[in-house]
Amino acid sequence: MNDTIYAPATGAGRAAVAVLRISGPRASDAVRALAGDLPTPRRAALRQLTHDGVALDDALVLWFEGPASYTGEDAAEFHVHGGRAVVEAVLEALAAEGLRLAEPGEFTRRAFENGKLDLTQAEGVADLIDAETQAQRRQALGQLGGALSERYEAWRGLLVQALAMLEAAVDFPDEALPEDVAARARPGLVALEAEIGEALVDAARGRRVRDGFRVALVGAPNAGKSTLLNGLAERDAAIVTSTPGTTRDIIEVPLTLGGYKVLLADTAGLRATEDTIEAEGVRRAQAWAAEADLRLWVIDAAMFHVKQDDTYGVVRPGDWAVINKIDLVDDHRLEELRVALAGQGLSIVELAARKPGGAELARTALASHVIEALSGAEFPAATRIRHAESLTEARGYLRRALSDVGLEVELAAEDVRLAARSLSRITGRIDPEDVLDRVFSSFCIGK
């Protein structure tokens, strides 16, 4: 981190204002070279930017003296007019001063390496930038504020306390210690193992909030899946025709329902076919549905007498049976359908998707389902697979420490120490370089 980096912090393209950031030991030299002098720290000052005697722009200049900056280093910002020519001229001037264009995520990585953020907070920065819904914003803001860090550090503190008792029993067997000093560590470890287990169950919720709740529309050809997709999306996202097999690939449509991101997928009609392309579409449909959080089995009310074997293997208890085209059948036929579907553990929704507003009931019910699935659980939730992997590892060590093998105090102490290391990797107290590279490579340049 001996070099000084720069990058635009705002998106490319025409805009009223663009922000260019600088961080590193030569940040003050760069500001003096372009703006003439350093402004009062943390106060914006209007300066004319020039380089080699050529005026570049009139800009607001902010100076942040380290360590009181985002990165913990000397840093500055130029708020310039957002035209492409202005931005390129200032960037070229910074490069001419010997500064280096930042790599993706390098500003936040420097903040992490200088102790301004831990690793979960750094991930919160990336999630906040990518947030598309209010739920994603709330979750990312909580993570940036240290909600996850506090939880994991509290657990780590409990492990250190238990480890102290276990190691006291190992290192000072002849001292005047209570006879049950090692046993006193056990209740806390049991409680902590249960808490981590609950966190792992809840981790899937955190990832769904971040990545989206996945809903698959499945069913026979011409059941009305594409029509229902368009109704739920409130736009023509999929082609609708009377020809069976029109949809041959996955059509994914992102929605916001109840403040949460939902990824809705229209899939190929499920049936046996000799058509190679359609068969591949059916395979992809089955694979996407298997990974979905919820499957909507769309049923043509007038065609349910046709064998549905291809769909039965896809839906599960808790999924929805959407009886479509109810405008084409009478009440007696509808009751037959309800009886046939009873006992399968499916929620039943009845509609006519092709009618104006026909999908509104399903959209409202789906929003309620998503809110119930993703809200109300203990906050904060783990948001990344690497969190869950480390939590699983820590829980495994704790279980081993509490097992028969763990009755040997020395072995139990080592397992507790390993569990603490697993938790430390989540926040970045200890972390291999490849994990850091993986985390920060997903950032945009300038952050």
N, C-alpha and C positions, 0 to 999 in steps of 0.2 A: 504493500500500500504506500510505497514511496513516491509513486507517480500521481499526477493530478489528472482527474477525469472530467469530462464535460458531456452533456447530452441534452437534447430537447426533452422537456418534461410534459409537453402537450402534444396532441396528435398532429400528424402531418395534414397539410391542406390549408386553404384560405381561412383565416380567423381574425377576429379583432385583436387578440393578444396571444403571443406565444411566450412560454417560459423556458429559459435555458438555464441549466444548473451546472455548477462547478463544485468540485470537492477535492481536497488534497493540499499538500504543503505549499504549492505554488498558486493557490487560489487568490491570495492577496496580490501577487505580482500580476496575475491576469486582469484583475479588476483595475489596478492602477494603469495597466497598459491600454485598456480600452476606455475606462471612465475617468481617468485622471487622478482620483484619490479614493480612499475608502470611506464610505458613508458611516455614520454612527451605527454600531451594531444593532440589528433587529429593527431598524427604522428605514423605510423606503425613501430614496432620494432620486430626484430627477437629474439625469446626466445625459450629455450627448456622447454617444459611443463613437470613437474614431479609431482608425488603425492605419499606420503609415501615412498620416496626414489626410486620410479620406474619411469623411463623415459616413457613418453606417446607419444610425438611427438615434432618435431621442427615446430614452428608455428609463424605466424605474429600476434602480439597482438596490439590492438588499445584500447586506453583509452579515454573516453568522460566524463569530469567532469560536473555534473549537475549545472545549468539547460541547459547548451549548449550541449544537446544530443537529440536524437529522442524522447525519453520518457520524457525528462525534469528532469530525475534522473541521478545519477551516473550510467554509463553504460560502457560496454566493449564488444569487439568482439575478438574471437579466430578464425583465418583463418588457419585451419588444413588441412592435406592431407585427401582426401575424401573417404578413405577406411572405410568400416563399422566398423572394429575392432578399428580403431583410434577414430572414432566419439563416439562409445559406451564407450571407455575407458575414454575419456574426460568428457562425460556426467555423467558417474558414479562417477568420481572424484568431479564434481560440486555438485552432490547430497550428497556425503559424507561430503562436506563442509557445509551442512545445507541449501542449496538453494532448491527452489521448481520449478518443471517443470511448465512452463507457460501454461495457458489455451488458447484456440483459441482466437486470437485477443487481447491478454492481453497487449502486448507491445504498440499497437496502442491505446488501451483503456486508458492506463496510459498517453500516449501523449495527448489524449483528456482531461483527468481529470486534467492534469497539464497545460492546456492552450496552448499547442503546436499546436493543430489542433482543428477545430470545427467539428461537427458531419458530415457535408457534405464533408469536406476534408477527414475525416476518411473513409467514404464510397468511396471516390475517390481512396484511397489507395487500397481497396479491388477490385475495378473495374479495376485498372491498373494491378494488379496481374493476374486477370482473362481475360484481354483483348486478343482477338484472331485476331482482325482486326485492321487496321490503324485507322478506324473511332472510334472504341471503345477506342483505345489508346489516340487519340486526346481528346475525350470527357472526359475520366477519368483524363487525365493530367490537363485539364482545371479546372475540379472540385477540384482536389488536390491543384491546384494553387490558389484556392479561388474564382473562377469565380461565382459560385452559391452563396457563402457566401456574396460576395460584393453586389450582386443583392438583396438578401433578407435583408441584413442590411440597404441598401439604402431605401428599402420600409419601414422597421421598423422605420428608422429615420423620414420619412415623416409622419408616424402615430403618432410618439411622438410629432412632431411639431403641428399636428392637434389637438392632445389631449391637448397640452398646451393651445391652444386658447379656446377650449371648456371648460376646467377646469377653465380658467381665468374668463370666463363668469359666471360660476357657483359659484366660490368662492369669487369673488370680484364684486358683482352686483352694489355696490354703489361707486366703484372707478371711476376715470376719464378715463375709457376705451372707445375705439370706440364702437358705438352702434352695429355695425355689426361684432364684433370680432368673434362670433361663426359662423356667416355665411361665414366668410372668410376661414374657414376650409373646406367648402363644395367642391369647385372646385378641390382641391387637392385630396380629398377622391374619387370624381367621376373619376378622371384620374387614380388613383391607382387601383380602382375596375376594370377598363377596362384593365389595364396592367396585373393584376392577371388573368383576364379572358383569355387574350391572352396566358399567360404562361400555363394555364391549357390545352388549345388547343394544345400547343406545347409540353406538357409533354408526350403525346403519342409517339411523335417522339424520345424523349430522351430514353424512355424505349425500343423502337424498335432498336435503335442503340446499346443499352446495351444487350438486350436479343435476338435480331434477328428479321428480317422482315419475317413474316410467310406467306408462299405461299402453297396453297392446290391444288393438281391435282385432279379434279373431273370429272365424266362422266360415261357413261355406261360401262359394262364389255367389255373387248377386244377392247376398243377404242384406246389403245396405251399409257395409262398413265405410266405404268412401263417402257416402252421403252423410253418415253420422259424423265422420271426421270433419267434413266441411261445416256441419252444423255446430259442432263443439268449438271449432276454430273460428267460426263466424266469418268465414271467407272460403273461396274456392281453392282449397289447397290440393285436392286430388281430383283426377278426371273421373267422371261418373258416366257410365254407359250401360246399356242393357246387355252388353256382350259379356258372358262369364269369362273370368280370367284377365280382365283389363288391368288390374293391379298385379304386377309381377315382381316388384321389388318393394323394399320397405320405404314408406314415405313418412318421415319424421317431422312433426310440427311442434315447436315449443309454444306453450301457453303459460299464462299467469292466472292461477285460480286461487282465490282466497289469500293472495299475497305470496304464494309459493310457485316455484317453477315446476311445470309439468311437461314431460316429453311424451307426446301422443304419437303412436305409430299405427298407420294403416298397413295391413299386411295382405299378402296374397291369399286368395280363397283356399281353404284347406280341402283338398280332394286328391285322389289318386289320378295321376296323369302320365301319359307317355311323352308329352311335350317336354323336351329337355330344359328349356328356359323356364317354363312354368313350374317344373319340378324343383328347380333350384330356388325359385321364389317361395315355394311351399317350405323347403328346408330352412331358408332364412327366416320365414315367418315363425316357424316352430322354435328356432333358436332364440329369436328376439323375445317371443312370448315367454319362454322358459326363464329368462333373466328379468322379466318385468316385475314391477311391484304389484300390479293389478292387471287382470285380463278381463276385457269386456267381450263376452261371447255374444255376437250379434246373430239373431235368429230371424229368419223370414217366417212370419206367423203363418203364411199360406203354404209353406213348404216344409214344415217341421216333420211331416210324415216320412220324408226322405231320410235315409240312414244318416246319422250324424257321427259315425264312428271316428272320422278323422279329427273331429273337434273334441270329443270326450277325453282323449288322451292329453289335451293341452290345458284345459281349465282345471282349477283346483277349488276345494272348499274355500269360501271367502271371496271368490271372484263374482262377477256379475253376469247374469243372463239378461241380455237386452232383447226383449221381444219387439221386433220392428215390423212395420207395415200393418199395424193393428187396424188401420182404416180399411184393409182389404178382407177382414174376416169378421164373423159375428161373435157375440158374447159367448155362445156355446163353444166355439172353437178356442177362444181365449181361455176359457175355464179348463178345457182339455190340456192346453199347454201348461197352465199353472200346475195341474195335477201331475203331469209328466215330469216337470222340473222339481217338484217338491221332494224334499229329502236329500237333495244333492249338495246342500250347504251353500247355495248360491243366492245372492241378492237379486231380486227380479225387478226390472224396470221395463215399463211398457210405453211405446211411443210410435209415432209415424215420422221418421226422420226427414222424409221428403216434403212434409208440410211446413209452411212458414212457422217458425218458432217450435217446430216439432222436437228439436234436440234440447230445448231450454231446460226441461225437467232433468234430463241426464246431466247437463252441464252444472246445474245447481247441486244435484246430488253428488257429483264428482268433486266439486269444490269442497263440500262438507266432509267428504271422505278424506280428501288430502289434508285438510286442516286438522282433522282428528288424528290422522296418522303421523303428522309431522310436528304438531304442537303439543304442549302440555307435559312433555317429559322433562326430566331434570336437565337444566342448562348449566354449564356448556356441554356440548356433545363433541366427541372427536370428529374431525372433518376430513381426515386423509387416511389412506390405507396404511401408510407407514406408522401412524399413531396406533392403529389397531394391531399391527404386527408387533410393536414394542409392548403394548399392553398385554397381548397374548403371551409374549415371552416372559414378561414380569409375573404374570399369573401362574405360568408353568413353574417358575422357580419357587414361588411361594407355596404352591401345592406340594412341591418336592420337599421343601423345608418342613412342611407340616405332616409329611407322610412318615412311614416307619423309618425310612432312611434318615429323615430329618430328626429323629430322636437322638442321633449322634450330634451333640452340640456343635462340634467343629464343622460338620457338613451343613448343618442348618445355617450357621453363620455365613458360610460361603454362598449358599443359595440366596440368602437375604441380601448379601452384597451384590450379587448378580442381578437381582430384581431391581435394586436401586439404580444400577447402571442402565438397565433397560428403560426406566422412567427418565433418567437423565438424557438419554438420546433423543427423546421427544422434544425437549426444550432446547437441546443443543449444548447442554453442559459438557457433554463429550459426544463427538460425532465425527465419523470418518469423512474424509474429503469428498468422496463420491456422493454421499448423502447431501452435502451442502451444494455440490454442483447440480444435483437433481432438483433441489428445491428452488434455487435461484435462477436456473436456466429457463423457468417458465414465466419469469417476469418480463415486462416490456422494458425496452431501453429507456433510460431516464428515470427509472424507479429502482 
